[in-house]
Amino acid sequence: MTVRTLMESNYDRDTNTITLIFHDGDNRIMATGTAPEGSFSDEKYFDREENIEAFLKDAEIEER
C-alpha cells in the first residue's frame, strides 16, 4: 500500500480514527487506526510513504 494506491481517507471525530482506503488492482484495502497527531496540522501528511508505513504498523486492515 503506497501513496500511489491511496484513494481516500476518512476521519471519524467521535472515535479519533482515520480510515485509509487503498485500491490496488481489483483489491480494496481499508486500514483503520488512531489519527496521528501530525496529520491534523499537515494536509499532505499521508502523501509521504514513511507516514503511511508508520500508520499501517498499528492499523486494523481489512481486504475486500
Residue, then its C-alpha position, 0 to 999 in steps of 0.5 A: m500500500t503506497v501513496r500511489t494506491l491511496m484513494e481516500s481517507n476518512y476521519d471519524r471525530d467521535t472515535n479519533t480514527i482515520t480510515l485509509i482506503f487503498h485500491d490496488g488492482d481489483n483489491r480494496i484495502m481499508a486500514t483503520g487506526t488512531a489519527p496521528e497527531g501530525s496529520f491534523s496540522d499537515e494536509k499532505y501528511f499521508d502523501r509521504e510513504e514513511n507516514i503511511e508505513a508508520f500508520l499501517k504498523d498499528a492499523e486494523i486492515e481489512e481486504r475486500 
